[in-house]
């Protein structure tokens, strides 16, 4: 009898786990943000952790466009959603000397775009969740774009 109960409990646990994994993702349309320096240029990074072992990362603007050449613009990223989420030490990664990035606390990052010339730049957003049920964990990074023209 105890062995039979064990197998029933194991089957129920596997069934519940498989249901938690199968969740459809909602397709979003890409949006762009134009940063010309006349107003604040902020991208909201939303972190949602609907499951114990996985978090979803999204931005409200997939493409940031800086239209005026030779004009320096500050681009900010702020975290929304999951309270325990914070930027990693390398929160925003742009491998180009045209950008200078720094943290502004644990929930904001800013990069100065020096905009010397035309360019298309892929950047990475890196976050961690410090107090999750399984301890500190990373969140899969996201790679949107910045376009200088």
C-alpha positions as CSV (number, residue, x, y, z in Angstrom):
1,X,0.0,0.0,0.0
2,X,2.7,2.6,0.8
3,X,4.4,1.9,-2.5
4,X,1.2,2.5,-4.4
5,X,0.6,5.8,-2.6
6,X,4.1,6.8,-3.5
7,X,3.6,6.2,-7.2
8,X,0.3,8.1,-7.2
9,X,1.9,11.1,-5.5
10,X,4.8,11.0,-7.9
11,X,2.4,10.9,-10.9
12,X,0.4,13.8,-9.5
13,X,3.6,15.8,-8.9
14,X,4.8,15.2,-12.5
15,X,1.4,16.1,-13.9
16,X,1.4,19.4,-12.0
17,X,5.0,20.2,-13.0
18,X,4.3,19.6,-16.7
19,X,1.2,21.9,-16.5
20,X,3.3,24.7,-15.0
21,X,5.8,24.5,-17.8
22,X,3.3,24.8,-20.6
23,X,2.2,28.4,-20.6
24,X,1.8,30.2,-23.9
25,X,3.7,33.5,-24.4
26,X,1.9,36.5,-25.7
27,X,3.3,38.0,-28.9
28,X,4.0,41.7,-28.6
29,X,4.4,44.2,-31.4
30,X,7.8,46.0,-31.5
31,X,7.7,49.7,-30.4
32,X,10.3,52.3,-30.8
33,X,11.3,55.3,-28.6
34,X,12.8,58.4,-30.1
35,X,15.4,60.1,-27.9
36,X,16.3,63.5,-29.3
37,X,17.4,65.0,-25.9
38,X,14.3,67.3,-25.7
39,X,12.6,65.1,-23.1
40,X,13.3,62.2,-20.7
41,X,14.3,59.0,-22.4
42,X,13.3,56.1,-20.1
43,X,12.8,52.5,-20.9
44,X,10.8,50.4,-18.4
45,X,12.1,46.9,-17.9
46,X,9.3,44.6,-16.6
47,X,10.2,41.5,-14.7
48,X,7.5,38.9,-14.1
49,X,8.2,35.7,-12.2
50,X,4.9,33.7,-12.5
51,X,6.7,30.4,-11.9
52,X,9.2,29.4,-9.1
53,X,12.0,28.6,-11.5
54,X,11.6,31.1,-14.3
55,X,11.2,34.9,-14.8
56,X,10.2,36.7,-17.9
57,X,11.9,39.9,-19.0
58,X,10.4,42.5,-21.3
59,X,10.9,46.2,-22.3
60,X,8.2,48.7,-23.3
61,X,10.4,49.8,-26.3
62,X,12.3,47.2,-28.4
63,X,14.2,49.9,-30.4
64,X,15.6,53.1,-29.2
65,X,16.3,55.7,-32.0
66,X,18.6,58.6,-31.4
67,X,18.0,60.8,-34.5
68,X,20.4,63.8,-34.0
69,X,24.1,63.1,-34.8
70,X,26.8,64.6,-32.5
71,X,24.2,65.2,-29.7
72,X,24.8,63.4,-26.5
73,X,21.7,61.7,-25.0
74,X,21.1,59.9,-21.7
75,X,19.1,56.7,-21.9
76,X,17.7,55.3,-18.7
77,X,16.3,51.9,-17.8
78,X,14.1,51.3,-14.7
79,X,12.9,48.1,-13.3
80,X,9.2,47.5,-12.8
81,X,7.3,44.4,-11.7
82,X,9.1,41.9,-9.4
83,X,10.1,43.7,-6.2
84,X,13.2,41.6,-5.6
85,X,14.6,42.1,-9.1
86,X,17.7,44.4,-9.5
87,X,20.3,45.1,-12.1
88,X,23.4,43.0,-12.1
89,X,26.8,44.7,-11.9
90,X,26.8,44.6,-15.7
91,X,23.1,45.7,-15.9
92,X,23.3,47.2,-19.4
93,X,26.0,46.0,-21.7
94,X,27.0,47.9,-24.8
95,X,30.2,46.9,-26.4
96,X,31.0,50.2,-28.0
97,X,33.1,53.2,-26.8
98,X,30.3,55.5,-27.9
99,X,28.4,54.6,-24.7
100,X,29.2,55.1,-21.1
101,X,27.0,53.2,-18.7
102,X,26.6,53.3,-15.0
103,X,24.2,52.1,-12.3
104,X,21.8,54.5,-10.5
105,X,21.0,52.3,-7.5
106,X,19.8,48.7,-7.8
107,X,16.7,49.5,-9.9
108,X,18.0,51.9,-12.5
109,X,20.8,52.2,-15.1
110,X,21.8,55.0,-17.4
111,X,23.9,55.1,-20.5
112,X,25.2,58.2,-22.2
113,X,25.1,57.9,-26.0
114,X,27.8,60.1,-27.4
115,X,26.4,59.6,-30.9
116,X,29.5,60.2,-33.0
117,X,28.1,58.7,-36.1
118,X,25.5,56.3,-37.6
119,X,25.3,52.9,-35.9
120,X,23.1,50.0,-34.9
121,X,23.9,48.6,-31.5
122,X,22.5,45.5,-29.8
123,X,22.6,45.8,-26.0
124,X,22.0,43.3,-23.2
125,X,19.9,43.8,-20.1
126,X,21.1,41.7,-17.1
127,X,19.0,41.3,-14.0
128,X,19.1,39.1,-10.9
129,X,16.3,38.2,-8.4
130,X,17.9,38.2,-4.9
131,X,15.1,36.7,-2.7
132,X,13.4,34.0,-4.7
133,X,12.1,30.8,-3.1
134,X,15.3,29.0,-4.4
135,X,17.7,31.8,-3.3
136,X,19.5,34.3,-5.6
137,X,19.1,33.6,-9.3
138,X,19.8,35.2,-12.6
139,X,17.2,36.1,-15.1
140,X,17.7,35.3,-18.8
141,X,19.1,38.5,-20.4
142,X,17.3,40.4,-23.1
143,X,18.9,41.9,-26.2
144,X,17.1,44.9,-27.7
145,X,18.6,47.6,-30.1
146,X,19.7,51.2,-30.2
147,X,19.9,53.0,-33.5
148,X,21.9,56.2,-34.1
149,X,21.2,58.0,-37.3
